[in-house]
Amino acid sequence: MTIPPYVRLANEIAAQFRHRQTGEAAVAIAEHLRSFWDPRMRTQLVAHAEAGGAGLDPLLVHVVALLR
């Protein structure tokens, strides 16, 4: 299975915030995605998570909840 580019990028962003507590990291990542990602990319990420989230960093589950 090939991981979509937006998942790979989201995972890389999550890795940069891994040193923070989960809630704090999720808020920071969600703010980053709202500021720098095109709305279509955020929509794809949410849809991917809702479809099972294959390849998605577990931290991003919390982020997706904030993006909804």
C-alpha positions, 0 to 999 in steps of 0.5 A: 500500500502506498501512503498518500503524500498528505499522510506522509507530510502529516506524520512528519509534522507529528514527529516534530511535536512528539516531545510535547504532551499529547493534548498540547501537541495535537493543538499545535499540529492542528493550528499548524495545519489550519495555518499552512495547509490548503483546506482540501488537504485538511479535508483529505486528511480527515477523510483518510482518518475516518476511513481507518487511517492507514499509515497515520501516526496515532497522534494525528487521531487527536488532531483530526478530532480538532479539525472536524 
